[in-house]
Amino acid sequence: MAKYIFVTGGVVSSLGKGIASASIGKLLEARGLKVSLIKCDPYINVDPGTMNPYQHGEVYVTEDGAETDLDLGHYERFTNALLTKDNNITTGKIYYSVINKERKGDYLGKTVQIIPHITGEIKENIKKVAYLRRVDVVIVEIGGTVGDIESLPFLEAIRQLRLELGPHYAINIHVTLVPFIKSAGEIKTKPTQHSVSKLREIGISPDIIICRSEKVLSKEARDKIALFCNVDREAVITAIDVKYIYEIPAMFKREGLDKLIVRLLNLRGEDRGLGAWEKLVLKRLKKSQSKVEIAVVGKYITLQDAYKSVYEALIHGAIANDVKLVTRKIDSEDIEKQGVEKYLKGVDGILVPGGFGQRGIEGKIKAIEFSRENKIPFLGICLGMQTAVIEFARAVCGFKKANSTEFDKNTKYPVISLLEEQEKVVHKGATMRLGAYECRIKKGSLAYKAYKKERIFERHRHRYEFNNHYRKVMEERGLLFSGVNPQKDLVEIIELKNHPWFVACQFHPEFKSKPEKAHPLFREFIRASKEFSKKK
């Protein structure tokens, strides 16, 4: 039977529960254990697919086409767990299921209530992952903070699960803030005490407390937290701020977190250590001498989490090429207002990520034109590919008013348009082209040199596609269609024939990149940028 680690948070949000959960998964895998991870989100949306990036951040897409919370990206980057729609549970998803069951008469006329029906549904969804994946440990992160009214059903469900499973089958790890008050020159433990007190009010006593802090906790601070929060002193774990999130598993290991978890859950498994991880990832991250500067030209630049997987995949590409990464984040609207030269002069590579809507599109197109004309390495993703097609159609093919029907329904040259099946879609949620689709790659192309194979599967999240009506004329003018979906003859990858490295793809390669194994396109993009930097 699988064992469970429930991860909760207190004091404030954005403490890093997701990265903590992923790091714990990494440590357990290093002991030969098979893990899976679940994110429980307390919002009523069925999934984050219809949420604004400024509200939610990045929408992460799984192999089976589920639109999920961005923490699932951390889970897959840190561990070998392959996640699906079952690994993200929202309040909306739970209520939707319960209400459908009630309408069908599954509850045999009973009054449907939070307890036992909602909490029961949550428990069944959690246990289903353990059953389907046949794993040793399931790590369950509860979103939000203790005290939020929205989180109460999830907290009650894990309280019940702990009771039902019994000793050595479930533990709680509580992540809290231990602030450093500069004016007093002191670390304050009171917020952690209050957070644990709130958790215990609803029947959950933490087994381990992870303390986020700017400073390493003193012996006195640890003793105080242990005493007032009723945990062993060794169960008070310091989690200080680090430059790179990939340092966290090693930091937790030094604190003895993995040994503590193994003892509390009575787990078996040989400790193989994090040698390879530390050698490949951390040493290269910290000791690389040369550097490359990449411009990311996007629409949601002001929010760090909107392009989370893109930024991480760039770091993975830098690790693979033994260089330091400098990211220049540029709002495409600023390019529209003040010109491209001011923002892109001197960069070694340009990346245009995905997005939706007309705002900032012309700025993206100008950035792509700057890359094409100055032979700067370029990587376009999803909307980045679509805007690259628009730029090429206007500047090279002479279709001056070429556009996507997403931005101009009456454009004379609709080089990007909706699939016929998408034109009939009324509901927005989970109706895009989502998840893994096949792509066949042309031999001799830049894409083939990166992947080193002809058949790949990549994850998608979009409605609009390249309009095949314009394929022939663009090919004649120097655009190479190096990747195509064979089932529907849809363009997946484009390249420029007269450019050192210009690749754009309709899918999202960032979702399959890992620190130890950079995605082929990000690896080659950074390699090309490194070469460009040397020549420059």
Secondary structure as UniProt FT lines:
FT   STRAND          3..9
FT   HELIX           17..29
FT   TURN            30..32
FT   STRAND          35..41
FT   HELIX           48..50
FT   HELIX           53..56
FT   STRAND          60..61
FT   TURN            63..64
FT   STRAND          67..68
FT   HELIX           71..78
FT   HELIX           85..87
FT   STRAND          88..90
FT   HELIX           91..104
FT   TURN            105..109
FT   HELIX           114..118
FT   HELIX           119..133
FT   STRAND          137..142
FT   TURN            146..147
FT   HELIX           149..151
FT   HELIX           152..165
FT   TURN            167..168
FT   STRAND          170..177
FT   STRAND          180..181
FT   TURN            182..185
FT   STRAND          186..187
FT   HELIX           190..201
FT   TURN            202..203
FT   STRAND          208..213
FT   HELIX           219..229
FT   HELIX           233..235
FT   STRAND          236..240
FT   HELIX           245..247
FT   HELIX           248..254
FT   TURN            255..256
FT   HELIX           257..264
FT   TURN            265..266
FT   HELIX           275..277
FT   HELIX           278..282
FT   HELIX           283..287
FT   STRAND          291..298
FT   TURN            301..302
FT   HELIX           304..307
FT   HELIX           308..320
FT   TURN            321..322
FT   STRAND          324..331
FT   HELIX           332..338
FT   HELIX           340..344
FT   TURN            345..346
FT   STRAND          349..352
FT   TURN            359..360
FT   HELIX           361..374
FT   STRAND          378..381
FT   HELIX           383..395
FT   TURN            400..401
FT   STRAND          402..404
FT   TURN            405..407
FT   TURN            409..410
FT   STRAND          413..418
FT   HELIX           420..423
FT   TURN            429..430
FT   STRAND          433..441
FT   TURN            443..444
FT   HELIX           446..451
FT   STRAND          455..462
FT   STRAND          464..466
FT   HELIX           468..470
FT   HELIX           471..476
FT   TURN            477..478
FT   STRAND          479..485
FT   TURN            486..489
FT   STRAND          490..496
FT   TURN            497..498
FT   STRAND          502..505
FT   HELIX           509..512
FT   HELIX           520..535
//
